[in-house]
Structures are given as C-alpha cells and as structure tokens.
C-alpha cells in the first residue's frame, strides 16, 4: 500500500489552508501529524479520503487517483475515525460499529458482517460493551468503539483526527499503543493527528510537522523533535532528553529557570518544501526530488 501526494493545495475563498504539499508514505507504520491549531492538519487528512477535494494537485493510492475512485470503493481502502466530539449515536455499540461495514454491502446486515464486528470488538477488548448504548460510554470506551468502526471497514489505510483528545493520560497511552500494534497486526498505514508531543514520539514510526499549511519536515521522532523547532514555532524553551531512543521534551520556564515535564502539548513546524516529495517508509525516511 502506498500513498502519494503530489503538490496539493486547498483553500476556502481567498484563504489558503494547504499550500503545495507533497508526500509519499509506504509500508505499514504509524505516522503522527503534528502542528499548532489551524495549520491544516485536519484539512490535509480530509483531502486524503475525499471529504475535501484539493484545489490543485493529486492524491494517489497505489497509483490510482482518488478522484477516479468511487466513495464506496475508497471506503474499502481508507478508513476514517473523526474527532470524538462529533459522534454521539443513540445506538448500541454493535450497531454503531456495524455502520463501518456499509462499504462492503448494503444497509442490510449479514451474518458475516456481525462476525466481523464481533472479531474487532474482541481484538480491542471491548466485547463486553456490545449491547451498551454508545452515547452512554466513557471517553476512553467511546474512542475504542470509533476505532472499531473504522477497523471493520477492513481498510489498508486508517486516518484518525485527534483520537486521544479528551482522554486521560492512561487512555491516551493505551489508544496510541493500540494504534502502533494494529499497524503491524493488520498490515496498515495508520495516520493520526496528535496534540501530545511525548506520547506521539514514543509510539510513532514517523512524524509529519506542519505549519501554516505546509510541511516543514518529516522523519523519525528524534529527527523532528528538536529544541530549535519548539523555540521557533512555539516560542518556548525546552530540553530534549533521550528515553530509550525516543525524544522526551522537558519544558523550561525562562522566567524562573524551572523545568516542567511536558505531558500534553502540540507538535510543531514551520517553513516550506519546494519541488520535493517526502517519502516515508517503515524502515526510514527520505526526500525525493520531484523536479
């Protein structure tokens, strides 16, 4: 499975949201998209699954232009888990997850569809919630059910918009670790938007740093999480320590020189990449000159 993004842009009226983004992602892996609010992260993943259509540029999945793929067929390739605040259904957990099977048939459920739902609920350890009303679940349970709905689509690519938002630290770690494991177990490319610097760095294979509608850089967590990046974009001082090969950010207070462990913050980036395609592979990252 391969995603190839070739110089896509998107805007509303006279406001540019995305500007000439190029990217290539190969191999099963967990990729985190990070950056301050309003830099185009959600808009970018919406352009990957036809929720939005780029004003210019193309998105290819396995060398096929997604504009030439029907919504139903695309849903078999690309699953999407939206931001949690948008989803409250007065349905049982089983019925909520079953909605994810629609791309594979009709609205009439088959025994095979129910079997898939059961398998995914067991995989995520939430089979005991099967008959619970979805809108009565805790935040952590809610996120797992939405993840289950995305997984029963049996996609090759799974996009998630802030899957750990509104979760306590335990469930943030649990959900992110689960995504890491699923990328291997299901042989999937999983792309998530994250606002937690240290948790994303701990579990992501690669990271994409966005700012002002552009991609600044991509790479392994230790390649993109730097003190200079944090200082440039967030105007904060920090100290990066090595945690078993993963970067961990400690915030520093310039006023009193105290250090503050960073628990929940945003990723950063700035700048632009001109005439380059950025290639992400499970084993590494490289930039490919596109012209």
N, C-alpha and C positions, 0 to 999 in steps of 0.2 A: 504494500500500500504506500502511495506517495501523494503528497500534497505539493503542488507547485503554484505559487502566487507570483504573477508577473505584473509588476508596476500598477497595482490597483490604487485608485483614488475614490473617495466618496465625500459628498458634501450635501448640506441642506441649504437651498437657496444660494446665498453668497458666502456661506460659511463652510470652509474646508475642514473635514473631520479626519480623513485619511489622505495621505499625500505620497503617491508613488511607492507603495510598499511592495517589496519583492522578497520571497522566502521559499525555501524548499525544505520539507520535512519528510524523512524516510525512516522506516523501521519502527517497531513497537517501542514506545517510550512515553514518559510523562513529561510534558512541556508546560511550564508556567508562563503566562503572560503577565507582566507586572508593569506598574507605572502609576503616576498620580491620577486622581479622579479627572475625568474629562479629556483624556488624551486619545481616546478612540479604541480602547480595548474591546468593549462590547460590540462596537460598530464593526471592528475587524472580524470577530468570530461570526457575526451576523452575515457578513459577506462570504463566509466560507460555507454557509448552508442555505443561501438564497432567501433568508429573511429580508436581506437587503441586496440590491444589485449595484455593483460598483459603477461609478460614472465613467470610468475608464479602466483598462487593464483586464486581465483574465485570471480565473481560478481554475486550475486543472486538478482533477483527482484521477490518478492512474492514467494520465494523459488525455482525459476526457474533460472538455469544457463543461462546467456545471450548468451553464446556461442552456445546454443542449440535453440536459438530464431532467426528466420529469420530477416533480416534487415527491411523488410516491417512491420512485426508484432511488432518488437521492437519499430519502429517509432510510433506505436499506443500507446505505453506505455510511451516512453521517448521523449520529445521534446527538441530541441536544438536551441539556439539562439547564433550564433557565434559572435566573436569580430567584431565590426561595420566596421572597416576599410576594411574588406574582402568582403563587399557586396555592389555592385553598379550595379543595373539592369536597362536596358533601357526599363522597362515595367511600366504599370500603377500600382498604389498601389493595386487595386483589383487583378490584375493578379499576382503580387508578393506574396500577402497573399494567393491566391488560390493555389500556389505551395505546401503549407502546407497540402492540402487535399489529396495529392497523395497517402499516405499510405492507404487511405480508398477506393480507387478505381483505375481507370486508369487515364491517362493524359487527357481523355475527361471529361470536367466538366459537372456536373449535376446541376439541379436547386437547389437541396438540398445542394450542395457544395457552391453555390453562396449565399444561405440563411445563411449558417454558417459564411461565410466571412462577410456578412452584419452585422450579430449579433455581431461579435467580434469587427468590426470597431466602432459600436455604443457603445459597452462596454468600449472601450478605448478612446472614444470621438474624433475619427478621421474619422468619416464617410464623412466629407466634403472633405477629401483628396482622395476619392475613385478613381477618374479618373486622378489624378495628376501623372506625371511621377515620379517614385520612386527616380531616380537619381537627381532630382531637389529639393528634400526636405531638410529642415534644419536638423541639427544633432538630435535634440530632436524628430522631426517627424519621422526621419529615424529609431530611436530606437523603437518607438511605433509601426511602421509598422513591424519591425522584430519580435517584441513581439507578434503582431497579427498573424504573420505567424506561430509562434510556438504554439499559443493557438488553432488555427483551426485544428491542429492535434488531438486535444482533448486528450492530454496525461495525465497520472497520475503523471508524474514527469517532471519537466521542468528545464533544465540546461542552464545557461547563462554565457557566457565568457565576463566579464567586461561590463555589459550592460550600465553602466553610464560613460564609457570612452568618452572623447572628448565633454562632455556635460557641460554647465554652471551649477552653483550651484542650480539654480531653477529647472532645468530639472533633475539633479541628485536626488534631493529630491523627485520630482514628480514621476519619474520612480521607485525608490526604494519603496516609499509608495504604489504605484500601485501593485508592486510585493507582498508586505505584504498582501494587501487586496485580491488579486487574490488567494493566498494560502488558504484563508478562503472561499472565494466565490466559487471557483472551486474544493475545497477539494483536493488540490495538494501539493506535496512536491516540493518546488522550491529551487534550489541550485544555487547560483550565486557567481562568483569570483568578489571580490571588492578590490579597492585600496583606498577607503575613510574610514578611521577609524571611524570617528564620525557618518557619515550617516549610515554606516552599523550597528554600535552599536545601533543606535536609532531605527531601524526597524527590525533587525533580531531577530528571536526567539532563535537561537543557532548559534555558530560560530565554525569554524574549523581553527586552527592555524597550518600552515605548514612551515617547514624549512628544506632545504637540503634533499628534497624527502621524508620526514617523517611527520607524525602527532605528534605534541608535546602534544596538549591538545584540548579538546572541552568543551563547556559549554555555559551557559548564558553569555551575553556580560560582565556583571560585574565580572564574574568569570575568564575571559580570558584576559581582558584588564587591565593590571597592570603596574605600573611604572617599576617594575623589568623586565618584559618581554620586554618593549620598550628599556630599558637600555641594556639588554643582547644582543638583536638581532640587534638593530639599533645604539647602542652606543650613545643614546641621553638621555637627562634628560627630565622628564615630570612631570606634576602634574595631577592627575585624580580627577575630581570633579563629584559629583552626580547631574544628571539632570533628575529629576522626575523618579528616579530608574534606569536610564541608565548612563553608564560612559561617560564622555566627557573629551577629552585629551587636556591639555594645554602644549605646548612645552616650555621648559626653556632653555635659552642661558647660557651656563656655563661661557662664557667669560664676559658678562656684566650683568648677572642675570636678564635679561628681560624675561618676559613670552610672548609667542606667541600663540594665539589661533590656534589650528590645524584644517585646513579646508579640505585638500586633501592630504592624506598620505596613507601608506600601513600598513596592519596588520602584526603581527609578530609572530614568534615562533621558538623554537629550541629544539633539543633532539629527543628522540625516545620512542616508547611504545613497550615493548617486551611481546609477548604472551598475549596480551589483545585485546579485541574487544571493541570499544567505541560505546555506544548506545545513539542515540539521539531520544527523543520523544518530542511531542509538549508540554507536561506538565513538562518535565525535562530532565536531562541527567544522565546517569550512565555508569560506566565502568563494563564490564562483562568479567570475567576471562575466556579465551578460552582454557586453557590447562595448 
